[in-house]
Amino acid sequence: MAKKRKTTIKDIANVLNISPAAVSKALNNDSRISDKTKKAVKQVAINLNYQPNHLASALRSGKSNLVGVVVPRTNSNFFSSVIQNIEEVLNKEGYNIIITQSNESYEKECRNIDTLLFTQVDGIIASMANETINLEYYEKVKAKGIPLILFDRGENDLNVDYIGIDDYTSSHTIVEHLVSQGCKRIAHIGGFKHTRIFNNRIRGYIDALKKHNLPLDEELLIECDLSKEDGSKKMEQLLALENRPDAVYVAGDYAALGALQVLNGRNIKIPQEIALVGFGNEPFTAMVTPSITSVEQHSAEIGKRAALTFLEHTKKETITQTLNKQILDAKLIIRDSSDKNN
């Protein structure tokens, strides 16, 4: 079966007996084309199921009105909320977004960036994969003069705009809360410290322990990819210790859910025997039993600010060296999993 040929501007021009240039101008609402001709062109375009070639248009004009969004995954409330708010802000200004997810893979993240660059996006808003250490592909975006805005996970070495929360202080606040509940042996299931936000959370945890003269036990500090499965495995690892912790602070809610399921399965009383705190304030943290104490990351605000930061770049003739670094204060939402006074 022969492949159906795509309708072109020339096909529309032939139907109306006008030039392809006139059709192009009509489709772009050029003031030099009469309303009557514009109406006729658009009707024929609909009849012939004409689909504009955005890539060709972008190559001609140097502007695609597309913004690429790179996230580790879309199935978390945090990232889906960020994406939703980016899209709402940009749609109002005539931009559409292309969403890609790395699934925490550096290799897939690189392929996604290549695809976005090939599509001639006008900017990229990204949160890095857990595996990403080499910043070469992000440097490639910068070298092309394309606005690059990082959120949540981003590296200072890139010297680009960044929107996120104060991870260090948030982590410090979590430990302070657990200490106030009488916890003395606090474990941390964290992300990989090569990623800035998780490194800051680890530093906040360590410094808070020092502040309260609590020992830093290396067997209580664990790095992982913070999946639900990892949360379960690492919780089992902590429970196997001869001197197990009386509190566990997990740097991601999905891993905290895995840890919670292990504790419930072992009939360990939460928080009386082991208190538990997550990070991210995913909706399920308020619905499980016991409900999980977590940190609100202001995803909606991060999404809006990331989009507005990109729009600021569109008003400039060149990308300036002045960085727009926005750090939001996070909020600890105390729930049953760590509240011994409830």
Protein Blocks (a to p, Z undefined) as FASTA:
>chain_A
ZZdddddfklmmmmnopafklmmmmmnopakbcfklmmmmmmmmmmnopacdfklmmmmn
opaoiacdddfbfkbfklmmmmmmmmmmmmmnopacddddeklpaklmmmmmmmmmmnop
abdcddddfklmblmlmmmmmmnopacddehiacfklopadddddfklmmmmmmmmmmmn
opabdcdddddfkbmklmmmmmmmmmmmmmnopacdfklpccdehiaklmmmmmmmmmmp
mbdcfbdcdfbfklmmmmmmmmmmnopacfklpccddehjaaklmmmccddddddehlml
mmmmmmmmmmmmmmpfbdcfbdcdddddddddddfklmmkZZ
